[in-house]
Amino acid sequence: MNKFLKIVMALVVIVLVWGYLSSDGCEDTGNVPTDDKYVKNWSSSSEAPIGVARAFVKNNNRDCGEFYIRESKESSGEYLVACSRDGETWNYYIVWASIEKVMGPFSDNITPPR
């Protein structure tokens, strides 16, 4: 019986870890980023943590010829990133710098960086 409980507990741990690793980092995947969740001012890409740039490289994102960031008010290490190829059309991504994960693009409900 003791061996059976160990196996069941191991399976539960595996399922929980798999669920955590495969989640997208948002409690409700239907939510899109909004201006009120992030600090007001955009910062230039030169002020971005290295993990932000690494996340885009790791995820093969080529949309960012120019980008700006805003830090989350709620989650440390989470950033809203505005990306543009032409400086006029912007796509927005949520980036978790510490785990180099990117979610997006989003294009609604965000004030452009310039």
C-alpha positions as CSV (number, residue, x, y, z in Angstrom):
1,M,0.0,0.0,0.0
2,N,2.8,2.4,0.8
3,K,4.4,1.9,-2.6
4,F,1.0,2.6,-4.3
5,L,0.7,5.9,-2.4
6,K,4.1,7.0,-3.5
7,I,3.3,6.2,-7.1
8,V,0.0,8.2,-6.9
9,M,1.8,11.1,-5.3
10,A,4.5,11.1,-7.9
11,L,1.9,11.2,-10.7
12,V,0.1,14.1,-9.0
13,V,3.4,16.0,-8.8
14,I,4.1,15.3,-12.4
15,V,0.7,16.5,-13.5
16,L,1.0,19.7,-11.5
17,V,4.5,20.5,-12.8
18,W,3.4,19.8,-16.4
19,G,0.4,22.1,-15.9
20,Y,2.5,24.9,-14.5
21,L,5.1,24.6,-17.3
22,S,2.6,24.5,-20.1
23,S,0.5,27.4,-18.8
24,D,0.9,30.8,-20.5
25,G,1.3,32.8,-17.3
26,C,-2.1,34.3,-17.3
27,E,-4.9,33.2,-15.1
28,D,-7.5,33.8,-17.8
29,T,-6.1,33.3,-21.3
30,G,-9.0,35.4,-22.7
31,N,-7.6,38.5,-21.1
32,V,-5.5,40.9,-23.2
33,P,-3.1,43.4,-21.7
34,T,-4.5,46.8,-20.8
35,D,-2.9,50.2,-20.0
36,D,-3.9,50.1,-16.4
37,K,-1.9,46.9,-15.6
38,Y,1.4,48.5,-16.5
39,V,3.4,51.6,-15.4
40,K,2.4,54.7,-17.4
41,N,5.5,55.6,-19.3
42,W,7.2,53.5,-22.0
43,S,11.0,52.9,-21.6
44,S,13.4,52.5,-24.5
45,S,14.7,49.1,-25.5
46,S,18.1,50.1,-24.1
47,E,16.5,50.0,-20.6
48,A,15.0,46.6,-21.1
49,P,16.3,43.6,-19.0
50,I,18.4,41.3,-21.1
51,G,15.7,38.6,-20.6
52,V,13.3,40.5,-22.7
53,A,15.5,40.5,-25.8
54,R,16.4,36.8,-25.1
55,A,12.8,35.9,-25.0
56,F,12.1,37.3,-28.4
57,V,15.2,35.5,-29.9
58,K,14.2,32.2,-28.1
59,N,10.7,32.4,-29.5
60,N,11.8,33.3,-33.0
61,N,10.0,36.6,-33.0
62,R,11.1,38.9,-35.8
63,D,8.5,41.7,-35.4
64,C,10.7,44.0,-33.4
65,G,12.8,46.3,-35.4
66,E,12.1,48.9,-32.7
67,F,10.6,48.2,-29.2
68,Y,9.6,49.8,-26.0
69,I,8.7,48.3,-22.6
70,R,6.4,49.0,-19.7
71,E,6.8,47.1,-16.4
72,S,3.8,45.4,-14.8
73,K,2.4,47.0,-11.7
74,E,1.3,43.6,-10.4
75,S,3.9,41.0,-11.4
76,S,7.6,41.4,-11.0
77,G,9.5,40.4,-14.1
78,E,6.5,40.8,-16.4
79,Y,6.7,43.5,-19.2
80,L,4.4,44.8,-21.8
81,V,6.5,45.2,-25.0
82,A,5.5,47.3,-28.0
83,C,7.1,46.2,-31.2
84,S,7.2,47.8,-34.6
85,R,8.9,47.1,-37.9
86,D,8.0,50.5,-39.4
87,G,7.6,52.8,-36.3
88,E,3.9,53.3,-37.1
89,T,2.2,49.9,-36.7
90,W,2.6,48.4,-33.2
91,N,2.1,44.9,-31.9
92,Y,2.1,44.2,-28.2
93,Y,3.5,41.3,-26.3
94,I,3.6,40.2,-22.7
95,V,7.1,39.0,-21.8
96,W,8.3,37.3,-18.7
97,A,12.0,38.1,-18.7
98,S,13.2,35.6,-16.1
99,I,11.7,32.6,-17.9
100,E,12.1,34.1,-21.4
101,K,8.5,33.5,-22.3
102,V,6.5,35.6,-24.8
103,M,2.7,35.8,-25.2
104,G,1.1,37.7,-28.1
105,P,0.9,39.6,-30.3
106,F,-2.0,41.8,-29.1
107,S,-3.1,44.9,-30.9
108,D,-6.0,46.3,-28.9
109,N,-6.6,48.5,-25.9
110,I,-3.0,49.8,-25.6
111,T,-1.7,53.3,-25.9
112,P,1.2,53.4,-28.4
113,P,4.7,54.4,-27.2
114,R,4.8,57.4,-29.5
